Amino acid sequence: MANAFFSDLLTTISERGRTLLRRGDSADTKQDADGLIDLCGALLSGRGEASGTAMAREVLDIYQELDEAGRRTFFEALVRDFGPDRERLSKAIEKWRAKPSDEDASSLHFASEPRRQELIRRLNRAPGGTGDLVSMRADLLGMMNGHTDLGALDRDVSHLLSSWFNRGFLVLRSIDWSTPANILEKIIRYEAVHEIRDWDDLRRRIDPVDRRCYAFFHPAMVDEPLIFVEVALTETIPGAIQPLLAVDRQHLPIERARTAVFYSISNTQRGLGGISFGSFLIKQVVEELRRETPKLDTFVTLSPVPGFMPWVKQDKDVPLSDEDREILKRLDDPKWFENPETTTLLRGVIEPLAAYYFLKARTPKGKLIDSVARFHLGNGARLERINWLGDLSPKGLRESAGVMVNYLYRLDDIEKNHEAYANDGEVVASSAVKKLIKGEGRRLLDMRLS
């Protein structure tokens, strides 16, 4: 209620300020990129708080009316004309060189800051500004698409969003059938792992006694889930997704539940792509589950591997023999998983290859290839098990040849595992996964790991 009252108050102040601004202008503000740039310059020139808030709202409203070409022109102008104040920066550099001091270092730091960062801060003061800036960055990411000319702007926006969306600001809320419909609609729309087909499907995932859903929210975007986690309560660690999502499955009595399975984790805001919400998000969900259901003692994911088959098919640095490649051609048969001989042959190739993918494969910058792995390892999980034929949906077969993976969250080890990954890039994995890559119990592949 307090947040809603404060938001309404800001909106009222902003609207009245905008009315005064329009009355005070001799001509209407131009509704194009050039007029928008002029308005941004005026916003930075420094007016009163109320008029500044109104002007920030005006900037964001005009931006939303621009077409794609106008938005690109606006972004390019922010890169070109809203960098550091060169004269101020030169003076700060000269002063630092003449007699370095902590005070001069601080002055140099602030002088080197691009003016567009302060512009973004002032835009964030507008009612609804935070959400509009997140949407603006989504537009920016779409326009970059491999081009570097807007990279400086994205770095500045990302820098500020990383501060505003760190874990300390996020609020964890339980999602159930009593959650307001506007939020439930977004859960359906944003589900990125296993499609929610309709309202009945959603209810099956959040209403039964053995199902849970949690979402993280930001105080400035109270009706927008930023990331949500779907949880199944089971007796043991599952190796396949279809039984968890089956329409006619039997509900598990809560007193028999010992395992919490995070089977879908979805980021909802494209504009926050690449922005870390911090580590230990899943630990927070684990702690909430333990408060609700103290008998739970195992916390795992059942995760997809969306990058596995694209990596296999790119043919570079993939440890496959000619014989292996011939076997992999059997994947071209849409019904390959129904043939026992084919599945046996493919399993002998794919399981060790998946272990290599998780433990050894890296990008040119040395990062793990799999984004899901980076998320869970960064949150302190252990790579526990690779599940053969874990996802037989068309998407699962296409993206990972049906492979799924369990990451284990053991509360006593989360911080230690996180530090091992964050500091040394170590993938903490079970002996079962390590045995796959060594070829023990599987057909030995020449992986050339030395």
C-alpha positions in Angstrom: 0.0 0.0 0.0 2.8 2.4 0.9 4.6 1.7 -2.4 1.4 2.2 -4.3 0.6 5.5 -2.5 4.2 6.8 -3.1 4.0 5.8 -6.8 0.7 7.6 -7.3 2.1 10.7 -5.6 5.1 10.7 -7.9 2.9 10.3 -10.9 0.7 13.2 -9.8 3.7 15.4 -9.3 5.1 14.4 -12.6 1.9 15.0 -14.5 1.5 18.5 -13.0 5.1 19.3 -13.7 4.7 18.2 -17.3 1.6 20.5 -17.7 3.6 23.4 -16.4 6.5 22.6 -18.7 4.2 22.6 -21.7 2.7 25.9 -20.7 6.1 27.4 -20.3 7.4 26.3 -23.6 6.9 28.7 -26.6 6.5 25.7 -28.9 5.6 22.1 -28.6 8.5 19.7 -28.0 9.4 18.1 -31.3 8.2 14.5 -31.3 11.4 13.2 -33.0 14.9 12.0 -32.1 16.4 15.5 -32.5 13.7 17.0 -30.2 14.3 14.2 -27.7 18.0 14.9 -27.6 17.3 18.6 -26.9 15.0 17.6 -24.1 17.8 15.3 -22.6 20.2 18.2 -22.7 17.7 20.3 -20.8 17.1 17.5 -18.3 20.9 17.4 -17.6 21.1 21.1 -17.3 19.6 20.9 -13.8 16.2 22.0 -12.9 14.1 21.5 -9.7 13.3 18.0 -8.6 9.6 18.2 -9.6 10.2 19.6 -13.0 13.1 17.2 -13.5 10.9 14.3 -12.7 8.3 15.6 -15.2 10.9 16.2 -17.9 12.3 12.6 -17.4 8.8 11.2 -17.8 8.4 13.3 -21.0 11.7 12.0 -22.4 10.6 8.4 -21.8 7.1 9.0 -23.3 8.6 10.6 -26.5 11.1 7.7 -26.8 8.2 5.2 -26.8 6.6 7.1 -29.7 9.8 6.8 -31.9 10.1 4.3 -34.7 13.1 2.0 -34.9 15.1 4.4 -37.0 14.4 7.2 -34.5 15.5 5.1 -31.6 18.7 4.2 -33.3 19.3 7.9 -34.0 18.7 8.6 -30.3 21.1 5.9 -29.2 23.8 7.1 -31.6 23.4 10.6 -30.2 23.9 9.4 -26.7 27.1 7.7 -27.7 28.4 10.7 -29.7 27.2 13.7 -27.7 26.8 12.5 -24.1 30.2 11.2 -23.2 32.5 12.7 -20.6 33.0 16.4 -20.3 36.3 16.6 -22.1 37.4 19.9 -20.7 36.6 18.9 -17.1 38.4 15.6 -17.7 41.5 17.2 -19.1 41.7 19.5 -16.0 41.3 16.6 -13.7 44.0 14.6 -15.5 46.4 17.6 -15.3 45.7 18.0 -11.6 46.3 14.3 -10.9 49.6 14.3 -12.8 50.8 17.4 -11.0 50.2 16.1 -7.5 48.4 12.7 -7.2 46.1 12.4 -4.1 43.0 10.5 -3.1 40.9 13.6 -3.6 42.3 14.1 -7.1 41.7 10.5 -7.9 38.1 10.9 -6.9 37.8 14.0 -9.0 39.3 12.2 -12.0 36.9 9.3 -11.5 33.8 11.6 -11.6 35.2 13.7 -14.4 35.6 10.6 -16.6 32.0 9.5 -16.1 30.0 9.9 -19.3 27.2 12.4 -19.1 24.7 9.8 -20.3 25.1 7.9 -17.0 23.7 10.9 -15.1 21.0 11.2 -17.8 20.0 7.6 -17.2 19.9 8.2 -13.4 17.6 11.1 -13.9 15.4 9.2 -16.2 15.1 6.5 -13.5 13.5 9.1 -11.2 10.4 9.3 -13.4 7.3 7.3 -12.3 7.8 3.9 -14.0 11.2 4.9 -15.1 13.0 1.7 -14.1 10.8 -0.5 -16.2 11.0 1.8 -19.1 14.8 1.8 -19.0 14.8 -2.0 -18.9 12.6 -2.0 -22.0 14.9 0.6 -23.6 17.9 -1.7 -23.1 16.0 -4.5 -24.7 15.7 -2.2 -27.8 19.4 -1.4 -27.6 20.4 -5.1 -27.4 18.2 -5.8 -30.5 19.9 -3.1 -32.4 23.5 -4.1 -31.4 23.2 -7.6 -32.8 27.0 -8.0 -33.2 27.6 -4.3 -34.0 30.0 -2.5 -31.6 29.0 1.2 -32.3 26.5 1.2 -29.5 28.7 -0.8 -27.1 29.7 2.2 -25.0 26.1 3.0 -24.3 25.3 -0.5 -23.4 28.2 -0.7 -20.9 26.9 2.4 -19.2 23.3 1.2 -19.0 24.5 -2.2 -17.8 26.6 -0.7 -15.2 23.7 1.2 -13.6 21.2 -1.7 -14.0 23.7 -4.0 -12.3 23.6 -1.7 -9.3 19.9 -1.3 -9.2 19.1 -5.0 -9.7 21.6 -6.6 -7.3 20.2 -9.3 -5.0 19.9 -7.0 -2.1 17.0 -5.2 -3.8 15.1 -8.3 -5.0 12.1 -9.6 -3.1 11.1 -13.3 -3.2 7.4 -14.0 -3.4 5.4 -17.3 -3.6 3.2 -17.7 -6.6 0.0 -19.7 -6.2 -3.5 -19.8 -7.6 -4.5 -16.8 -5.4 -1.8 -14.6 -7.0 -3.3 -11.7 -9.0 -4.2 -12.7 -12.5 -2.0 -10.1 -14.2 1.1 -11.7 -12.6 -0.1 -15.2 -13.5 -0.6 -14.2 -17.1 3.1 -13.1 -17.2 4.2 -16.5 -15.7 2.4 -18.1 -18.7 3.9 -15.7 -21.2 7.5 -15.7 -19.9 7.9 -19.5 -19.3 11.0 -20.1 -21.4 11.9 -23.8 -20.5 8.7 -25.9 -20.7 5.8 -24.1 -22.4 2.7 -23.5 -20.3 -0.1 -24.2 -22.7 -3.1 -22.6 -20.9 -4.6 -21.7 -17.5 -5.3 -25.4 -16.7 -1.6 -26.2 -17.4 -0.5 -23.4 -15.1 -2.8 -24.5 -12.3 -1.3 -28.0 -12.5 2.1 -26.5 -11.9 1.3 -24.2 -9.0 -1.8 -25.4 -7.2 -1.3 -29.0 -6.2 0.2 -29.8 -2.7 3.4 -31.1 -4.3 4.1 -28.1 -6.5 5.6 -24.7 -5.7 6.5 -21.6 -7.7 8.5 -18.6 -6.5 9.4 -15.3 -8.2 11.8 -12.5 -7.6 10.5 -9.0 -7.9 12.1 -5.5 -7.8 10.4 -2.8 -5.7 10.4 -0.5 -8.7 8.6 -3.1 -10.9 6.2 -4.6 -8.4 4.0 -6.5 -10.9 6.9 -7.7 -13.1 8.5 -11.0 -12.1 12.2 -10.8 -13.0 13.0 -14.5 -12.6 10.7 -17.3 -11.5 11.4 -20.9 -10.4 9.0 -23.8 -10.7 9.4 -26.6 -8.1 8.2 -30.2 -7.9 8.3 -32.0 -4.6 9.2 -35.7 -5.1 10.5 -38.7 -3.2 13.7 -39.1 -5.1 15.8 -37.3 -7.7 14.0 -37.5 -11.1 15.8 -38.2 -14.4 13.1 -37.2 -16.8 10.7 -34.2 -17.2 7.7 -35.8 -18.8 6.5 -37.6 -15.6 6.7 -34.3 -13.7 4.5 -32.5 -16.3 2.0 -35.3 -17.0 -1.6 -34.3 -17.0 -2.8 -37.4 -15.3 0.1 -37.8 -12.7 -0.7 -38.8 -9.1 -0.1 -36.1 -6.6 2.5 -36.9 -3.9 1.3 -36.5 -0.3 3.4 -33.8 1.3 4.5 -36.0 4.2 6.3 -38.3 1.7 8.2 -35.5 -0.1 12.0 -35.5 0.5 13.3 -33.9 -2.7 12.6 -30.4 -4.2 13.2 -30.3 -7.9 13.8 -27.0 -9.7 12.6 -28.0 -13.1 12.1 -24.6 -14.7 13.9 -21.3 -14.1 13.0 -18.5 -16.4 14.4 -15.0 -16.8 11.6 -12.7 -17.9 13.2 -9.4 -18.9 15.2 -9.3 -22.1 16.5 -5.8 -21.1 18.2 -7.4 -18.1 20.1 -9.9 -20.3 23.7 -10.2 -19.0 22.8 -8.4 -15.8 23.7 -10.6 -12.8 21.2 -10.7 -10.0 24.0 -12.0 -7.8 24.8 -15.5 -6.6 22.8 -17.6 -4.2 19.3 -16.8 -5.6 18.5 -20.5 -5.6 19.9 -20.8 -2.0 17.2 -18.3 -1.0 14.5 -20.5 -2.6 16.0 -23.6 -0.8 15.8 -21.8 2.5 12.2 -20.8 1.9 11.3 -24.4 1.0 13.0 -25.7 4.1 10.9 -23.4 6.3 7.7 -24.6 4.6 8.6 -28.3 4.5 11.3 -29.2 7.0 11.5 -32.8 5.9 13.0 -31.9 2.6 16.6 -32.9 2.5 17.6 -33.0 -1.2 17.5 -30.0 -3.5 18.2 -30.5 -7.2 17.5 -29.2 -10.6 16.2 -31.0 -13.6 17.8 -28.8 -16.2 17.7 -28.6 -20.0 20.9 -28.4 -22.1 19.9 -26.1 -24.9 23.4 -25.5 -26.2 24.5 -29.1 -26.5 23.5 -30.1 -30.0 24.4 -26.8 -31.5 27.9 -27.3 -30.0 28.1 -30.9 -31.3 27.1 -29.8 -34.8 29.6 -27.0 -35.1 32.3 -29.6 -35.7 35.1 -27.5 -34.1 37.0 -28.9 -31.1 34.4 -31.6 -30.6 36.1 -34.9 -29.7 34.4 -37.2 -32.1 35.9 -40.0 -34.3 34.6 -40.7 -37.8 32.8 -43.7 -36.3 31.1 -41.5 -33.7 29.9 -39.1 -36.4 28.4 -42.0 -38.3 26.5 -43.0 -35.2 25.3 -39.5 -34.6 23.7 -39.5 -38.1 21.0 -41.7 -36.6 19.7 -38.7 -34.8 18.2 -37.6 -38.2 15.5 -40.2 -37.7 12.7 -38.4 -35.8 11.8 -41.7 -34.0 15.4 -42.7 -33.2 14.6 -42.9 -29.4 12.1 -45.7 -30.0 14.7 -48.0 -31.5 16.6 -49.9 -28.6 19.7 -50.7 -30.8 20.0 -47.0 -31.9 19.6 -45.6 -28.4 22.3 -48.0 -27.1 24.7 -46.9 -29.8 23.9 -43.2 -29.3 24.2 -43.4 -25.6 27.7 -44.7 -25.8 28.7 -41.6 -27.8 26.5 -38.9 -26.3 26.9 -39.4 -22.6 30.7 -39.1 -22.6 30.4 -36.2 -25.0 27.9 -34.5 -22.7 30.3 -35.0 -19.8 33.1 -33.4 -21.9 30.8 -30.5 -22.8 30.0 -29.8 -19.1 33.5 -30.3 -17.7 35.9 -29.3 -20.4 34.3 -27.3 -23.3 35.0 -23.6 -23.1 34.4 -20.4 -25.1 37.4 -18.6 -26.6 37.3 -16.4 -23.5 37.6 -19.4 -21.2 34.0 -19.5 -20.0 31.9 -22.6 -19.8 29.8 -22.9 -23.0 26.6 -23.8 -21.4 24.7 -20.8 -19.9 22.6 -23.0 -17.6 25.7 -24.6 -16.2 27.2 -21.1 -15.6 24.1 -20.0 -13.7 23.9 -23.1 -11.4 27.6 -23.4 -10.8 27.8 -19.7 -10.0 25.0 -20.3 -7.5 27.0 -23.0 -5.7 25.5 -26.2 -7.2 27.3 -29.4 -8.0 27.0 -31.1 -11.3 25.4 -34.3 -10.1 24.0 -36.5 -12.9 23.6 -36.6 -16.7 20.2 -38.0 -17.6 19.9 -40.0 -20.8 16.5 -39.5 -22.6 15.4 -37.0 -19.9 13.4 -34.9 -22.3 11.7 -36.5 -25.3 9.8 -33.4 -26.3 10.5 -32.1 -29.9 12.4 -29.2 -28.3 14.4 -31.4 -26.0 15.4 -33.8 -28.8 16.4 -31.0 -31.1 18.4 -29.0 -28.6 20.1 -31.8 -26.5 19.3 -35.2 -28.1 17.0 -35.6 -25.0 19.8 -35.1 -22.5 19.0 -33.4 -19.2 21.1 -32.8 -16.1 20.7 -32.6 -12.4 22.6 -29.9 -10.4 22.6 -30.6 -6.6 22.3 -27.8 -4.1 23.7 -28.9 -0.8 23.5 -26.1 1.7 26.7 -26.9 3.5 28.7 -26.8 0.2 27.0 -23.9 -1.7 29.5 -21.2 -0.7 32.5 -23.5 -1.2 31.3 -24.6 -4.6 30.6 -21.0 -5.6 34.1 -19.9 -4.6 35.7 -22.8 -6.5 33.9 -21.8 -9.7 34.1 -18.0 -9.3 37.8 -18.0 -8.4 39.3 -20.9 -10.2 36.7 -21.8 -12.9 36.4 -25.3 -11.3 33.3 -27.4 -12.2 32.4 -29.3 -9.0 31.0 -32.6 -10.2 30.0 -36.0 -8.9 32.2 -39.0 -9.4 29.5 -40.5 -11.7 29.9 -37.6 -14.2 33.7 -37.7 -14.0 33.6 -41.4 -14.8 31.7 -40.7 -18.0 34.4 -38.5 -19.3 37.2 -40.9 -18.4 35.4 -43.6 -20.3 34.9 -45.9 -17.3 31.9 -48.2 -18.0 31.5 -46.5 -21.4 33.1 -46.9 -24.7 36.5 -45.1 -24.5 36.6 -42.0 -26.6 39.9 -40.4 -27.7 39.2 -37.1 -26.1 42.8 -35.9 -26.0 42.4 -34.3 -22.6 46.1 -33.8 -22.0 
